[in-house]
């Protein structure tokens, strides 16, 4: 499959209920791209390049024409991951933060985008060829399969207009609910977390034009709801994955254990949605049989 643009006007369907965020001290990591964000001092992130881990190819940049009255016509940006679907050879399933797609939820129900103004949400993936040159693949988000946006949750699963072959992009898997975090807490060798997203800061994030990542950051397993972390990100990185890398018997695995939601104003560390919040919905969308589901999802 060649990396080419595919722009198809379609409709967006919403499942689930949406609630309004109203905390004054919350700053969403999905940002209107018209606002510049200055990179903070001693930034721990790296800029993705041809030598970065291959799994980062599955992390895309989402752009959406905003439809709220306060931001009509502006472009909002977030991050999202191509995740493994029902088939092994291709996927059209994307995981991102719920508020990144919440603009399609209006007071009168779902917002359709097959209208004259052509509002739509696009996601662009980047990979590097053998010569180290960047290649791009663009898809349109045409259906929101599930969305959760409230004070205790913030995630969405969406479907693309066309599937992406595993040959072009190897989709990420979401970790089963099997206490993977304990590997980090126990200091297991070669187990670490990495947070990746298209932050809109300047100069380091180049206003979201490049993928930046914080390697060996940590999600703190406290409380029952969203989790704090020391993973650094800025506006535009909402929905970006926290990926746990583990090694066992010579095999290296990369699995999503959380996605970013927001930061507290005045700080730059992401508050994240742990995989325990969305693993059951993910397994339902993949059509997994009961014998293949996580124990948490059988309750």
C-alpha positions in Angstrom: 0.0 0.0 0.0 1.4 3.4 -1.0 1.2 6.3 1.4 -1.2 8.7 -0.4 -3.9 11.1 0.7 -7.5 9.8 0.7 -10.1 12.6 1.4 -13.7 11.3 1.3 -16.6 13.3 2.7 -18.7 11.0 4.9 -20.9 11.0 8.0 -20.0 10.7 11.7 -22.2 8.6 13.9 -22.1 8.9 17.7 -22.6 6.2 20.3 -22.6 6.9 24.0 -23.4 10.0 26.0 -21.3 13.1 26.4 -21.0 15.4 29.4 -19.5 18.9 29.6 -16.2 19.6 31.2 -16.5 22.6 33.5 -13.4 22.6 35.7 -11.6 26.0 35.6 -8.2 24.5 36.2 -8.3 22.0 33.3 -6.4 22.5 30.1 -7.2 20.0 27.4 -4.2 18.7 25.4 -6.3 18.9 22.2 -5.8 22.4 21.1 -7.0 25.0 18.6 -3.9 25.3 16.4 -4.2 29.1 16.2 -2.7 29.3 19.8 1.0 29.1 20.1 2.5 27.2 23.1 6.1 27.9 24.1 8.3 24.8 25.0 9.2 24.7 28.6 12.7 24.6 30.0 14.5 21.2 30.3 12.0 19.5 28.1 12.6 15.7 28.3 11.0 14.8 25.0 12.7 13.6 21.8 11.6 14.3 18.2 10.7 11.3 16.2 13.1 10.4 13.3 14.0 7.4 11.2 15.8 5.8 14.1 12.9 6.1 16.5 10.9 2.9 17.5 8.8 1.6 14.6 5.6 1.4 16.7 5.4 5.2 16.5 4.2 4.9 12.9 0.8 3.9 14.3 0.5 7.3 16.1 -1.3 9.8 13.9 -2.2 13.5 14.0 -5.9 14.3 14.0 -7.2 17.5 12.5 -10.8 18.6 12.9 -12.7 21.6 11.7 -14.3 22.9 14.9 -18.1 23.4 14.9 -18.8 25.0 18.2 -20.0 28.6 18.1 -16.9 29.8 19.9 -14.5 28.3 17.4 -16.4 28.0 14.2 -14.1 27.4 11.2 -10.9 27.0 13.3 -8.8 23.8 13.2 -8.5 21.6 16.3 -5.7 19.1 16.5 -5.2 15.9 18.6 -3.3 12.6 18.4 -4.6 9.1 18.0 -3.5 5.6 17.5 -4.3 3.0 14.8 -5.1 -0.1 17.0 -5.6 -3.7 16.1 -9.1 -4.6 14.9 -10.9 -7.8 14.2 -8.4 -8.8 11.4 -4.7 -9.3 11.6 -3.9 -8.0 8.1 -5.5 -4.6 8.3 -7.3 -2.2 10.7 -9.6 0.8 10.4 -9.9 1.4 14.2 -8.5 4.4 15.9 -8.3 5.3 19.6 -8.1 8.9 20.8 -9.4 11.1 23.6 -13.1 11.6 23.8 -13.0 15.4 23.8 -11.1 15.3 20.5 -14.3 14.1 18.8 -16.9 15.6 21.1 -17.6 18.6 18.8 -19.7 16.2 16.7 -22.1 15.8 19.7 -24.6 18.6 19.5 -27.7 19.3 21.6 -29.9 17.8 19.0 -27.9 14.6 18.6 -25.2 13.4 16.2 -23.6 15.9 13.9 -23.4 14.7 10.3 -20.6 16.0 8.1 -21.9 15.1 4.6 -23.1 18.7 4.2 -22.0 21.5 1.9 -19.4 23.0 4.2 -17.5 19.7 4.2 -16.6 19.6 7.9 -14.5 16.5 8.7 -11.9 14.9 10.8 -8.7 13.6 9.3 -5.8 11.6 10.7 -2.4 11.6 9.1 0.3 8.9 9.8 4.0 9.3 9.0 6.6 6.6 8.3 10.2 6.7 7.1 11.3 4.8 4.1 14.6 3.0 3.6 16.3 6.2 2.6 15.1 7.9 5.8 12.6 10.1 4.0 9.2 10.8 5.5 6.1 9.4 3.8 2.5 10.2 4.7 -0.8 8.3 4.8 -4.0 10.2 5.4 -7.4 8.8 6.3 -10.8 10.3 7.2 -12.6 9.5 10.5 -16.1 8.6 9.3 -17.8 7.0 12.3 -17.4 7.4 16.1 -18.1 4.0 17.4 -18.0 4.8 21.1 -17.3 8.0 23.0 -16.9 8.7 26.8 -16.4 12.3 27.9 -17.0 13.1 31.5 -14.9 14.0 34.6 -13.9 10.4 35.1 -13.3 9.3 31.5 -12.1 10.6 28.2 -11.7 8.2 25.3 -13.2 7.4 21.9 -13.0 4.7 19.3 -13.5 5.7 15.7 -13.6 4.1 12.3 -11.7 5.2 9.2 -13.0 5.5 5.7 -10.6 2.9 4.5 -8.6 0.2 6.4 -4.9 0.5 6.6 -2.9 -2.7 5.8 -0.6 -4.1 8.5 2.1 -4.1 5.8 1.8 -0.3 5.6 1.3 0.3 9.4 1.5 -2.3 12.1 -1.4 -1.3 14.5 -0.8 -1.1 18.2 -2.4 -3.5 20.6 -4.1 -2.3 23.8 -2.7 -4.2 26.8 -5.1 -6.7 28.4 -6.0 -5.9 32.0 -3.4 -8.1 33.6 -1.5 -5.9 36.0 1.1 -4.9 33.5 1.9 -1.8 35.6 3.2 -4.1 38.3 6.1 -4.9 36.0 7.2 -1.3 36.3 6.6 -1.1 40.0 8.7 -4.2 40.6 11.5 -2.7 38.5 11.3 -5.4 35.9 14.3 -5.1 33.5 13.7 -3.5 30.1 10.1 -2.5 31.0 9.4 1.2 30.4 6.6 3.6 29.3 6.8 6.1 26.5 4.3 8.9 25.8 3.9 10.1 22.2 1.9 12.8 20.6 1.8 15.8 18.2 2.3 18.6 20.7 1.7 22.1 19.3 4.5 23.8 21.2 7.3 25.8 19.7 10.0 25.5 18.9 10.4 21.8 20.0 7.1 20.5 18.8 7.1 22.6 15.6 3.5 23.5 16.2 2.4 19.9 15.9 4.2 19.2 12.6 6.3 16.4 14.2 5.7 13.6 16.6 7.5 14.1 19.9 7.8 11.5 22.7 8.9 11.2 26.3 10.7 8.0 26.8 10.8 6.3 30.2 8.1 8.4 31.8 5.7 7.0 34.4 2.0 6.8 34.9 1.3 6.8 38.7 -1.3 4.1 39.7 -3.2 6.1 42.3 -7.0 6.5 42.7 -9.7 4.8 40.7 -10.2 7.4 37.9 -7.8 9.3 35.7 -4.2 8.9 36.6 -1.4 11.5 37.0 1.9 11.1 35.3 5.2 12.7 34.8 4.8 12.3 31.0 5.3 15.7 29.3 3.1 17.0 26.5 1.4 20.1 25.2 -1.8 21.1 23.3 -2.3 18.7 20.4 -1.1 15.6 22.2 -4.6 14.6 23.5 -5.3 11.0 22.7 -1.6 10.2 22.3 -0.7 6.8 23.7 1.4 5.8 26.7 3.0 2.6 25.4 4.5 0.0 27.7 7.6 -1.7 26.2 8.5 -5.1 27.7 10.9 -7.9 26.8 10.4 -11.5 27.4 12.5 -14.4 26.1 14.0 -12.3 23.4 10.6 -10.9 22.2 9.9 -7.1 22.5 6.2 -6.0 22.8 4.7 -2.6 22.7 1.2 -2.2 24.1 -1.0 0.8 24.9 -1.6 1.1 28.7 -3.1 4.6 28.7 -3.9 7.6 26.6 -3.5 11.3 27.4 -6.4 13.5 28.3 -5.3 16.8 29.8 -3.0 18.8 32.0 -3.6 21.0 35.0 -3.1 24.7 34.1 0.4 25.8 35.0 1.8 22.3 34.6 2.9 20.2 31.6 2.5 16.6 32.8 -0.4 14.7 31.3 -3.4 13.3 33.2 -4.1 10.0 31.5 -7.0 7.5 30.9 -5.7 4.0 32.0 -6.4 1.0 29.8 -8.7 -0.5 32.4 -11.2 2.2 31.3 -11.4 1.3 27.7 -10.2 -2.3 27.4 -13.7 -3.9 27.6 -15.1 -1.6 24.9 -12.1 -2.4 22.8 -12.6 -6.1 23.1 -16.3 -5.7 22.3 -15.4 -3.8 19.1 -12.9 -6.4 18.1 -15.6 -9.1 18.5 -13.5 -11.2 20.9 -15.0 -14.5 22.1 -15.5 -14.8 25.9 -12.5 -17.1 26.2 -10.2 -14.5 24.7 -11.4 -11.6 26.9 -9.7 -10.0 29.9 -10.9 -11.2 33.3 -12.1 -7.6 34.0 -14.4 -7.8 31.0 -16.1 -11.1 32.0 -17.4 -9.6 35.3 
